[in-house]
Amino acid sequence: MAVVGRIARPHGIRGQVVVNPETDFPHERFQTGAELFVKRSAEMETLVISTVRFHNERPIVGFKGVDDMTAASAWAGSELRVPVEQLAKLPPETFYRHDLVGCAVERTDGSPVGNVTEVEGTLAGSRLVVSTERGDVLVPLVAEICKSVDVAGKRIVIEPPVGLLEVNEQRR
């Protein structure tokens, strides 16, 4: 399953919620009748979108069976997911954030840095969380630093500015 958004908070008294989208295709993903999946406790639950509108590029969504603010509040913080097979095909040289988790990270000279455990931030400003021998480091996901991303080979080559990796390690 791939994360396509997170429920931020309830909106109004009729059970609607504000969603922080984590997809480049929010208008296609968040449509009336769409099924989204949420993991609560050990079980996956299905939520079906009954209403949707956008405000400041964020979807305001109503789900079938979620009819008031109290019910909507219970979903706050939940990750909205879809099966990976339902994701849109991407153009060459592009990737989904979840594709980067598990990639080995190395410097341009071939020396290992660590492995990506998570991708943080928004679509406009993402960071790789890289697990190293000395703790986690944050690497901005920008072309100036991430020189090559090979999703199929699970490998990212970086050229970090002087001190970037050390500053991250020192703050722990």
Rosetta constraint file for C-alpha pairs under 8 A:
AtomPair CA 1 CA 81 HARMONIC 5.82 0.50
AtomPair CA 1 CA 82 HARMONIC 5.33 0.50
AtomPair CA 1 CA 83 HARMONIC 4.38 0.50
AtomPair CA 1 CA 84 HARMONIC 5.25 0.50
AtomPair CA 2 CA 81 HARMONIC 5.21 0.50
AtomPair CA 2 CA 82 HARMONIC 5.49 0.50
AtomPair CA 2 CA 83 HARMONIC 6.15 0.50
AtomPair CA 2 CA 84 HARMONIC 5.58 0.50
AtomPair CA 2 CA 98 HARMONIC 6.97 0.50
AtomPair CA 3 CA 22 HARMONIC 6.82 0.50
AtomPair CA 3 CA 79 HARMONIC 6.31 0.50
AtomPair CA 3 CA 80 HARMONIC 5.69 0.50
AtomPair CA 3 CA 81 HARMONIC 4.35 0.50
AtomPair CA 3 CA 82 HARMONIC 6.71 0.50
AtomPair CA 4 CA 21 HARMONIC 6.06 0.50
AtomPair CA 4 CA 22 HARMONIC 4.67 0.50
AtomPair CA 4 CA 23 HARMONIC 5.23 0.50
AtomPair CA 4 CA 29 HARMONIC 7.89 0.50
AtomPair CA 4 CA 79 HARMONIC 7.68 0.50
AtomPair CA 4 CA 80 HARMONIC 5.78 0.50
AtomPair CA 4 CA 81 HARMONIC 5.52 0.50
AtomPair CA 4 CA 82 HARMONIC 7.03 0.50
AtomPair CA 5 CA 19 HARMONIC 6.26 0.50
AtomPair CA 5 CA 20 HARMONIC 5.44 0.50
AtomPair CA 5 CA 21 HARMONIC 4.13 0.50
AtomPair CA 5 CA 22 HARMONIC 4.58 0.50
AtomPair CA 5 CA 23 HARMONIC 6.99 0.50
AtomPair CA 5 CA 79 HARMONIC 5.98 0.50
AtomPair CA 5 CA 80 HARMONIC 5.07 0.50
AtomPair CA 5 CA 81 HARMONIC 7.14 0.50
AtomPair CA 6 CA 19 HARMONIC 5.56 0.50
AtomPair CA 6 CA 20 HARMONIC 5.22 0.50
AtomPair CA 6 CA 21 HARMONIC 6.50 0.50
AtomPair CA 6 CA 22 HARMONIC 7.44 0.50
AtomPair CA 6 CA 77 HARMONIC 6.16 0.50
AtomPair CA 6 CA 78 HARMONIC 5.60 0.50
AtomPair CA 6 CA 79 HARMONIC 4.45 0.50
AtomPair CA 6 CA 80 HARMONIC 5.60 0.50
AtomPair CA 7 CA 17 HARMONIC 6.54 0.50
AtomPair CA 7 CA 18 HARMONIC 5.99 0.50
AtomPair CA 7 CA 19 HARMONIC 4.52 0.50
AtomPair CA 7 CA 20 HARMONIC 6.30 0.50
AtomPair CA 7 CA 75 HARMONIC 6.72 0.50
AtomPair CA 7 CA 76 HARMONIC 5.16 0.50
AtomPair CA 7 CA 77 HARMONIC 5.20 0.50
AtomPair CA 7 CA 78 HARMONIC 5.42 0.50
AtomPair CA 7 CA 79 HARMONIC 6.55 0.50
AtomPair CA 7 CA 80 HARMONIC 7.29 0.50
AtomPair CA 8 CA 17 HARMONIC 7.14 0.50
AtomPair CA 8 CA 18 HARMONIC 5.48 0.50
AtomPair CA 8 CA 19 HARMONIC 5.46 0.50
AtomPair CA 8 CA 20 HARMONIC 6.20 0.50
AtomPair CA 8 CA 76 HARMONIC 5.55 0.50
AtomPair CA 8 CA 77 HARMONIC 5.71 0.50
AtomPair CA 8 CA 78 HARMONIC 7.97 0.50
AtomPair CA 9 CA 17 HARMONIC 5.62 0.50
AtomPair CA 9 CA 18 HARMONIC 5.55 0.50
AtomPair CA 9 CA 19 HARMONIC 7.57 0.50
AtomPair CA 9 CA 72 HARMONIC 7.68 0.50
AtomPair CA 9 CA 73 HARMONIC 6.52 0.50
AtomPair CA 9 CA 75 HARMONIC 7.90 0.50
AtomPair CA 9 CA 76 HARMONIC 5.04 0.50
AtomPair CA 9 CA 77 HARMONIC 7.35 0.50
AtomPair CA 10 CA 15 HARMONIC 6.81 0.50
AtomPair CA 10 CA 16 HARMONIC 5.90 0.50
AtomPair CA 10 CA 17 HARMONIC 4.20 0.50
AtomPair CA 10 CA 18 HARMONIC 6.16 0.50
AtomPair CA 10 CA 69 HARMONIC 6.16 0.50
AtomPair CA 10 CA 72 HARMONIC 5.40 0.50
AtomPair CA 10 CA 73 HARMONIC 5.51 0.50
AtomPair CA 10 CA 76 HARMONIC 6.98 0.50
AtomPair CA 11 CA 15 HARMONIC 7.06 0.50
AtomPair CA 11 CA 16 HARMONIC 5.20 0.50
AtomPair CA 11 CA 17 HARMONIC 4.87 0.50
AtomPair CA 11 CA 18 HARMONIC 6.06 0.50
AtomPair CA 11 CA 60 HARMONIC 7.35 0.50
AtomPair CA 11 CA 69 HARMONIC 7.43 0.50
AtomPair CA 12 CA 16 HARMONIC 6.54 0.50
AtomPair CA 12 CA 69 HARMONIC 6.72 0.50
AtomPair CA 13 CA 68 HARMONIC 5.43 0.50
AtomPair CA 13 CA 69 HARMONIC 4.83 0.50
AtomPair CA 14 CA 67 HARMONIC 5.40 0.50
AtomPair CA 14 CA 68 HARMONIC 4.53 0.50
AtomPair CA 14 CA 69 HARMONIC 6.12 0.50
AtomPair CA 15 CA 62 HARMONIC 6.25 0.50
AtomPair CA 15 CA 63 HARMONIC 7.59 0.50
AtomPair CA 15 CA 66 HARMONIC 5.31 0.50
AtomPair CA 15 CA 67 HARMONIC 4.45 0.50
AtomPair CA 15 CA 68 HARMONIC 3.90 0.50
AtomPair CA 15 CA 69 HARMONIC 4.80 0.50
AtomPair CA 15 CA 70 HARMONIC 7.50 0.50
AtomPair CA 15 CA 71 HARMONIC 6.46 0.50
AtomPair CA 15 CA 72 HARMONIC 4.95 0.50
AtomPair CA 16 CA 60 HARMONIC 6.46 0.50
AtomPair CA 16 CA 61 HARMONIC 5.28 0.50
AtomPair CA 16 CA 62 HARMONIC 4.30 0.50
AtomPair CA 16 CA 63 HARMONIC 7.11 0.50
AtomPair CA 16 CA 66 HARMONIC 7.61 0.50
AtomPair CA 16 CA 67 HARMONIC 7.71 0.50
AtomPair CA 16 CA 68 HARMONIC 7.60 0.50
AtomPair CA 16 CA 69 HARMONIC 7.40 0.50
AtomPair CA 16 CA 72 HARMONIC 6.40 0.50
AtomPair CA 17 CA 60 HARMONIC 5.58 0.50
AtomPair CA 17 CA 61 HARMONIC 5.32 0.50
AtomPair CA 17 CA 62 HARMONIC 6.45 0.50
AtomPair CA 17 CA 72 HARMONIC 6.36 0.50
AtomPair CA 17 CA 76 HARMONIC 7.96 0.50
AtomPair CA 18 CA 58 HARMONIC 6.89 0.50
AtomPair CA 18 CA 59 HARMONIC 6.07 0.50
AtomPair CA 18 CA 60 HARMONIC 4.68 0.50
AtomPair CA 18 CA 61 HARMONIC 6.43 0.50
AtomPair CA 19 CA 58 HARMONIC 6.07 0.50
AtomPair CA 19 CA 59 HARMONIC 5.45 0.50
AtomPair CA 19 CA 60 HARMONIC 6.31 0.50
AtomPair CA 19 CA 61 HARMONIC 7.16 0.50
AtomPair CA 20 CA 58 HARMONIC 6.10 0.50
AtomPair CA 20 CA 59 HARMONIC 7.42 0.50
AtomPair CA 21 CA 26 HARMONIC 6.36 0.50
AtomPair CA 21 CA 58 HARMONIC 6.67 0.50
AtomPair CA 21 CA 59 HARMONIC 7.46 0.50
AtomPair CA 22 CA 26 HARMONIC 7.94 0.50
AtomPair CA 22 CA 122 HARMONIC 7.37 0.50
AtomPair CA 22 CA 123 HARMONIC 6.84 0.50
AtomPair CA 23 CA 29 HARMONIC 7.95 0.50
AtomPair CA 23 CA 123 HARMONIC 7.74 0.50
AtomPair CA 24 CA 123 HARMONIC 7.79 0.50
AtomPair CA 25 CA 29 HARMONIC 6.10 0.50
AtomPair CA 26 CA 30 HARMONIC 5.76 0.50
AtomPair CA 26 CA 59 HARMONIC 7.68 0.50
AtomPair CA 27 CA 31 HARMONIC 6.89 0.50
AtomPair CA 29 CA 34 HARMONIC 7.44 0.50
AtomPair CA 30 CA 34 HARMONIC 6.71 0.50
AtomPair CA 30 CA 49 HARMONIC 7.54 0.50
AtomPair CA 30 CA 52 HARMONIC 7.03 0.50
AtomPair CA 30 CA 59 HARMONIC 7.16 0.50
AtomPair CA 30 CA 61 HARMONIC 7.92 0.50
AtomPair CA 31 CA 49 HARMONIC 6.75 0.50
AtomPair CA 31 CA 51 HARMONIC 7.71 0.50
AtomPair CA 31 CA 52 HARMONIC 6.39 0.50
AtomPair CA 32 CA 48 HARMONIC 7.84 0.50
AtomPair CA 32 CA 49 HARMONIC 5.05 0.50
AtomPair CA 32 CA 50 HARMONIC 5.27 0.50
AtomPair CA 32 CA 51 HARMONIC 5.59 0.50
AtomPair CA 32 CA 52 HARMONIC 6.34 0.50
AtomPair CA 33 CA 48 HARMONIC 5.84 0.50
AtomPair CA 33 CA 49 HARMONIC 5.14 0.50
AtomPair CA 33 CA 50 HARMONIC 6.09 0.50
AtomPair CA 34 CA 48 HARMONIC 5.69 0.50
AtomPair CA 34 CA 49 HARMONIC 5.49 0.50
AtomPair CA 35 CA 46 HARMONIC 6.47 0.50
AtomPair CA 35 CA 47 HARMONIC 5.74 0.50
AtomPair CA 35 CA 48 HARMONIC 4.59 0.50
AtomPair CA 35 CA 49 HARMONIC 6.57 0.50
AtomPair CA 35 CA 82 HARMONIC 7.78 0.50
AtomPair CA 36 CA 46 HARMONIC 5.81 0.50
AtomPair CA 36 CA 47 HARMONIC 5.24 0.50
AtomPair CA 36 CA 48 HARMONIC 6.33 0.50
AtomPair CA 36 CA 49 HARMONIC 7.81 0.50
AtomPair CA 36 CA 80 HARMONIC 5.93 0.50
AtomPair CA 36 CA 81 HARMONIC 5.65 0.50
AtomPair CA 36 CA 82 HARMONIC 5.71 0.50
AtomPair CA 37 CA 44 HARMONIC 6.28 0.50
AtomPair CA 37 CA 45 HARMONIC 5.57 0.50
AtomPair CA 37 CA 46 HARMONIC 4.65 0.50
AtomPair CA 37 CA 47 HARMONIC 6.03 0.50
AtomPair CA 37 CA 80 HARMONIC 5.65 0.50
AtomPair CA 37 CA 81 HARMONIC 4.92 0.50
AtomPair CA 37 CA 82 HARMONIC 6.05 0.50
AtomPair CA 38 CA 44 HARMONIC 5.52 0.50
AtomPair CA 38 CA 45 HARMONIC 5.23 0.50
AtomPair CA 38 CA 46 HARMONIC 6.45 0.50
AtomPair CA 38 CA 47 HARMONIC 7.39 0.50
AtomPair CA 38 CA 78 HARMONIC 6.59 0.50
AtomPair CA 38 CA 79 HARMONIC 6.03 0.50
AtomPair CA 38 CA 80 HARMONIC 5.38 0.50
AtomPair CA 38 CA 81 HARMONIC 6.25 0.50
AtomPair CA 39 CA 43 HARMONIC 5.68 0.50
AtomPair CA 39 CA 44 HARMONIC 4.35 0.50
AtomPair CA 39 CA 45 HARMONIC 6.14 0.50
AtomPair CA 39 CA 78 HARMONIC 7.68 0.50
AtomPair CA 39 CA 79 HARMONIC 7.49 0.50
AtomPair CA 40 CA 44 HARMONIC 6.35 0.50
AtomPair CA 40 CA 45 HARMONIC 7.11 0.50
AtomPair CA 47 CA 63 HARMONIC 6.15 0.50
AtomPair CA 47 CA 64 HARMONIC 6.99 0.50
AtomPair CA 48 CA 63 HARMONIC 5.44 0.50
AtomPair CA 48 CA 64 HARMONIC 5.72 0.50
AtomPair CA 49 CA 61 HARMONIC 6.67 0.50
AtomPair CA 49 CA 62 HARMONIC 5.84 0.50
AtomPair CA 49 CA 63 HARMONIC 4.54 0.50
AtomPair CA 49 CA 64 HARMONIC 6.37 0.50
AtomPair CA 50 CA 61 HARMONIC 7.54 0.50
AtomPair CA 50 CA 62 HARMONIC 5.36 0.50
AtomPair CA 50 CA 63 HARMONIC 5.03 0.50
AtomPair CA 50 CA 64 HARMONIC 5.49 0.50
AtomPair CA 51 CA 61 HARMONIC 5.66 0.50
AtomPair CA 51 CA 62 HARMONIC 4.78 0.50
AtomPair CA 51 CA 63 HARMONIC 6.92 0.50
AtomPair CA 52 CA 59 HARMONIC 6.43 0.50
AtomPair CA 52 CA 60 HARMONIC 5.60 0.50
AtomPair CA 52 CA 61 HARMONIC 4.54 0.50
AtomPair CA 52 CA 62 HARMONIC 6.32 0.50
AtomPair CA 53 CA 59 HARMONIC 5.70 0.50
AtomPair CA 53 CA 60 HARMONIC 5.36 0.50
AtomPair CA 53 CA 61 HARMONIC 6.78 0.50
AtomPair CA 54 CA 58 HARMONIC 5.36 0.50
AtomPair CA 54 CA 59 HARMONIC 4.41 0.50
AtomPair CA 54 CA 60 HARMONIC 5.80 0.50
AtomPair CA 55 CA 59 HARMONIC 6.39 0.50
AtomPair CA 55 CA 60 HARMONIC 6.97 0.50
AtomPair CA 62 CA 66 HARMONIC 7.13 0.50
AtomPair CA 63 CA 67 HARMONIC 7.89 0.50
AtomPair CA 66 CA 71 HARMONIC 5.62 0.50
AtomPair CA 66 CA 72 HARMONIC 6.11 0.50
AtomPair CA 67 CA 71 HARMONIC 6.66 0.50
AtomPair CA 67 CA 72 HARMONIC 7.50 0.50
AtomPair CA 68 CA 72 HARMONIC 6.26 0.50
AtomPair CA 69 CA 73 HARMONIC 5.96 0.50
AtomPair CA 70 CA 74 HARMONIC 6.68 0.50
AtomPair CA 71 CA 75 HARMONIC 7.33 0.50
AtomPair CA 72 CA 76 HARMONIC 7.02 0.50
AtomPair CA 82 CA 86 HARMONIC 6.64 0.50
AtomPair CA 82 CA 87 HARMONIC 7.69 0.50
AtomPair CA 83 CA 87 HARMONIC 7.38 0.50
AtomPair CA 90 CA 94 HARMONIC 6.21 0.50
AtomPair CA 90 CA 95 HARMONIC 6.76 0.50
AtomPair CA 95 CA 99 HARMONIC 6.57 0.50
AtomPair CA 95 CA 100 HARMONIC 7.98 0.50
AtomPair CA 95 CA 151 HARMONIC 7.38 0.50
AtomPair CA 96 CA 100 HARMONIC 7.35 0.50
AtomPair CA 97 CA 101 HARMONIC 7.46 0.50
AtomPair CA 97 CA 119 HARMONIC 6.41 0.50
AtomPair CA 98 CA 118 HARMONIC 7.93 0.50
AtomPair CA 98 CA 119 HARMONIC 7.48 0.50
AtomPair CA 99 CA 151 HARMONIC 6.38 0.50
AtomPair CA 100 CA 116 HARMONIC 6.68 0.50
AtomPair CA 100 CA 118 HARMONIC 7.88 0.50
AtomPair CA 100 CA 119 HARMONIC 7.54 0.50
AtomPair CA 100 CA 151 HARMONIC 6.60 0.50
AtomPair CA 100 CA 154 HARMONIC 7.26 0.50
AtomPair CA 101 CA 115 HARMONIC 7.82 0.50
AtomPair CA 101 CA 116 HARMONIC 5.04 0.50
AtomPair CA 101 CA 117 HARMONIC 5.28 0.50
AtomPair CA 101 CA 118 HARMONIC 5.67 0.50
AtomPair CA 101 CA 119 HARMONIC 7.19 0.50
AtomPair CA 102 CA 115 HARMONIC 5.90 0.50
AtomPair CA 102 CA 116 HARMONIC 5.20 0.50
AtomPair CA 102 CA 117 HARMONIC 6.08 0.50
AtomPair CA 102 CA 154 HARMONIC 6.81 0.50
AtomPair CA 103 CA 115 HARMONIC 5.62 0.50
AtomPair CA 103 CA 116 HARMONIC 5.45 0.50
AtomPair CA 103 CA 151 HARMONIC 7.41 0.50
AtomPair CA 103 CA 154 HARMONIC 4.24 0.50
AtomPair CA 103 CA 155 HARMONIC 4.97 0.50
AtomPair CA 103 CA 156 HARMONIC 6.48 0.50
AtomPair CA 104 CA 112 HARMONIC 7.75 0.50
AtomPair CA 104 CA 113 HARMONIC 7.78 0.50
AtomPair CA 104 CA 114 HARMONIC 5.96 0.50
AtomPair CA 104 CA 115 HARMONIC 4.49 0.50
AtomPair CA 104 CA 116 HARMONIC 6.55 0.50
AtomPair CA 104 CA 154 HARMONIC 6.13 0.50
AtomPair CA 104 CA 155 HARMONIC 4.80 0.50
AtomPair CA 104 CA 156 HARMONIC 6.15 0.50
AtomPair CA 105 CA 112 HARMONIC 6.27 0.50
AtomPair CA 105 CA 113 HARMONIC 5.40 0.50
AtomPair CA 105 CA 114 HARMONIC 5.31 0.50
AtomPair CA 105 CA 115 HARMONIC 5.56 0.50
AtomPair CA 105 CA 116 HARMONIC 7.01 0.50
AtomPair CA 105 CA 130 HARMONIC 7.56 0.50
AtomPair CA 105 CA 155 HARMONIC 5.96 0.50
AtomPair CA 105 CA 156 HARMONIC 4.81 0.50
AtomPair CA 105 CA 157 HARMONIC 5.86 0.50
AtomPair CA 105 CA 158 HARMONIC 7.08 0.50
AtomPair CA 106 CA 110 HARMONIC 5.76 0.50
AtomPair CA 106 CA 111 HARMONIC 5.50 0.50
AtomPair CA 106 CA 112 HARMONIC 4.24 0.50
AtomPair CA 106 CA 113 HARMONIC 4.95 0.50
AtomPair CA 106 CA 114 HARMONIC 7.03 0.50
AtomPair CA 106 CA 155 HARMONIC 7.70 0.50
AtomPair CA 106 CA 156 HARMONIC 6.42 0.50
AtomPair CA 106 CA 157 HARMONIC 5.04 0.50
AtomPair CA 106 CA 158 HARMONIC 6.15 0.50
AtomPair CA 107 CA 111 HARMONIC 5.39 0.50
AtomPair CA 107 CA 112 HARMONIC 6.40 0.50
AtomPair CA 107 CA 113 HARMONIC 6.80 0.50
AtomPair CA 107 CA 157 HARMONIC 5.47 0.50
AtomPair CA 107 CA 158 HARMONIC 4.90 0.50
AtomPair CA 107 CA 159 HARMONIC 5.74 0.50
AtomPair CA 107 CA 160 HARMONIC 7.70 0.50
AtomPair CA 108 CA 147 HARMONIC 7.97 0.50
AtomPair CA 108 CA 157 HARMONIC 5.80 0.50
AtomPair CA 108 CA 158 HARMONIC 5.94 0.50
AtomPair CA 108 CA 159 HARMONIC 5.86 0.50
AtomPair CA 113 CA 130 HARMONIC 7.75 0.50
AtomPair CA 113 CA 132 HARMONIC 6.14 0.50
AtomPair CA 114 CA 130 HARMONIC 5.77 0.50
AtomPair CA 114 CA 131 HARMONIC 5.28 0.50
AtomPair CA 114 CA 132 HARMONIC 4.54 0.50
AtomPair CA 114 CA 133 HARMONIC 7.42 0.50
AtomPair CA 115 CA 130 HARMONIC 5.19 0.50
AtomPair CA 115 CA 131 HARMONIC 5.34 0.50
AtomPair CA 115 CA 132 HARMONIC 6.98 0.50
AtomPair CA 116 CA 128 HARMONIC 6.27 0.50
AtomPair CA 116 CA 129 HARMONIC 5.61 0.50
AtomPair CA 116 CA 130 HARMONIC 4.40 0.50
AtomPair CA 116 CA 131 HARMONIC 6.30 0.50
AtomPair CA 117 CA 128 HARMONIC 7.77 0.50
AtomPair CA 117 CA 129 HARMONIC 5.75 0.50
AtomPair CA 117 CA 130 HARMONIC 5.94 0.50
AtomPair CA 117 CA 131 HARMONIC 6.44 0.50
AtomPair CA 118 CA 128 HARMONIC 6.22 0.50
AtomPair CA 118 CA 129 HARMONIC 5.13 0.50
AtomPair CA 118 CA 130 HARMONIC 7.44 0.50
AtomPair CA 119 CA 126 HARMONIC 6.60 0.50
AtomPair CA 119 CA 127 HARMONIC 5.65 0.50
AtomPair CA 119 CA 128 HARMONIC 4.72 0.50
AtomPair CA 119 CA 129 HARMONIC 5.89 0.50
AtomPair CA 120 CA 126 HARMONIC 5.57 0.50
AtomPair CA 120 CA 127 HARMONIC 5.15 0.50
AtomPair CA 120 CA 128 HARMONIC 6.42 0.50
AtomPair CA 120 CA 129 HARMONIC 7.03 0.50
AtomPair CA 121 CA 125 HARMONIC 5.78 0.50
AtomPair CA 121 CA 126 HARMONIC 4.50 0.50
AtomPair CA 121 CA 127 HARMONIC 6.12 0.50
AtomPair CA 122 CA 126 HARMONIC 5.54 0.50
AtomPair CA 125 CA 140 HARMONIC 7.65 0.50
AtomPair CA 125 CA 141 HARMONIC 7.43 0.50
AtomPair CA 126 CA 140 HARMONIC 6.21 0.50
AtomPair CA 126 CA 141 HARMONIC 5.47 0.50
AtomPair CA 127 CA 138 HARMONIC 5.99 0.50
AtomPair CA 127 CA 139 HARMONIC 5.33 0.50
AtomPair CA 127 CA 140 HARMONIC 4.32 0.50
AtomPair CA 127 CA 141 HARMONIC 5.10 0.50
AtomPair CA 128 CA 138 HARMONIC 5.59 0.50
AtomPair CA 128 CA 139 HARMONIC 5.01 0.50
AtomPair CA 128 CA 140 HARMONIC 6.23 0.50
AtomPair CA 128 CA 141 HARMONIC 6.23 0.50
AtomPair CA 129 CA 136 HARMONIC 6.34 0.50
AtomPair CA 129 CA 137 HARMONIC 5.85 0.50
AtomPair CA 129 CA 138 HARMONIC 4.88 0.50
AtomPair CA 129 CA 139 HARMONIC 6.62 0.50
AtomPair CA 130 CA 136 HARMONIC 5.39 0.50
AtomPair CA 130 CA 137 HARMONIC 5.23 0.50
AtomPair CA 130 CA 138 HARMONIC 6.24 0.50
AtomPair CA 130 CA 139 HARMONIC 7.29 0.50
AtomPair CA 131 CA 135 HARMONIC 5.90 0.50
AtomPair CA 131 CA 136 HARMONIC 4.42 0.50
AtomPair CA 131 CA 137 HARMONIC 6.55 0.50
AtomPair CA 132 CA 136 HARMONIC 5.73 0.50
AtomPair CA 132 CA 137 HARMONIC 7.17 0.50
AtomPair CA 134 CA 169 HARMONIC 6.75 0.50
AtomPair CA 135 CA 169 HARMONIC 6.40 0.50
AtomPair CA 135 CA 172 HARMONIC 7.89 0.50
AtomPair CA 136 CA 168 HARMONIC 7.61 0.50
AtomPair CA 136 CA 169 HARMONIC 6.92 0.50
AtomPair CA 137 CA 165 HARMONIC 6.24 0.50
AtomPair CA 137 CA 168 HARMONIC 5.09 0.50
AtomPair CA 137 CA 169 HARMONIC 6.06 0.50
AtomPair CA 138 CA 165 HARMONIC 7.59 0.50
AtomPair CA 138 CA 168 HARMONIC 6.37 0.50
AtomPair CA 139 CA 145 HARMONIC 7.98 0.50
AtomPair CA 139 CA 160 HARMONIC 7.89 0.50
AtomPair CA 139 CA 164 HARMONIC 7.81 0.50
AtomPair CA 139 CA 165 HARMONIC 7.72 0.50
AtomPair CA 140 CA 145 HARMONIC 7.17 0.50
AtomPair CA 140 CA 146 HARMONIC 7.95 0.50
AtomPair CA 141 CA 145 HARMONIC 7.17 0.50
AtomPair CA 141 CA 146 HARMONIC 6.28 0.50
AtomPair CA 142 CA 146 HARMONIC 5.80 0.50
AtomPair CA 143 CA 147 HARMONIC 5.85 0.50
AtomPair CA 144 CA 159 HARMONIC 7.70 0.50
AtomPair CA 145 CA 158 HARMONIC 5.36 0.50
AtomPair CA 145 CA 159 HARMONIC 4.99 0.50
AtomPair CA 145 CA 160 HARMONIC 5.36 0.50
AtomPair CA 145 CA 161 HARMONIC 7.44 0.50
AtomPair CA 146 CA 156 HARMONIC 6.88 0.50
AtomPair CA 146 CA 157 HARMONIC 5.97 0.50
AtomPair CA 146 CA 158 HARMONIC 4.41 0.50
AtomPair CA 146 CA 159 HARMONIC 6.48 0.50
AtomPair CA 146 CA 160 HARMONIC 7.92 0.50
AtomPair CA 147 CA 156 HARMONIC 7.65 0.50
AtomPair CA 147 CA 157 HARMONIC 5.62 0.50
AtomPair CA 147 CA 158 HARMONIC 5.36 0.50
AtomPair CA 147 CA 159 HARMONIC 6.64 0.50
AtomPair CA 148 CA 156 HARMONIC 5.69 0.50
AtomPair CA 148 CA 157 HARMONIC 5.18 0.50
AtomPair CA 148 CA 158 HARMONIC 7.13 0.50
AtomPair CA 149 CA 155 HARMONIC 6.20 0.50
AtomPair CA 149 CA 156 HARMONIC 4.56 0.50
AtomPair CA 149 CA 157 HARMONIC 6.60 0.50
AtomPair CA 150 CA 154 HARMONIC 5.78 0.50
AtomPair CA 150 CA 155 HARMONIC 5.16 0.50
AtomPair CA 150 CA 156 HARMONIC 6.11 0.50
AtomPair CA 151 CA 155 HARMONIC 6.51 0.50
AtomPair CA 151 CA 156 HARMONIC 7.99 0.50
AtomPair CA 160 CA 164 HARMONIC 6.14 0.50
AtomPair CA 160 CA 165 HARMONIC 7.27 0.50
AtomPair CA 163 CA 167 HARMONIC 5.81 0.50
AtomPair CA 164 CA 168 HARMONIC 6.42 0.50
AtomPair CA 165 CA 169 HARMONIC 6.39 0.50
AtomPair CA 166 CA 170 HARMONIC 6.14 0.50
AtomPair CA 167 CA 171 HARMONIC 6.49 0.50
AtomPair CA 168 CA 172 HARMONIC 7.53 0.50
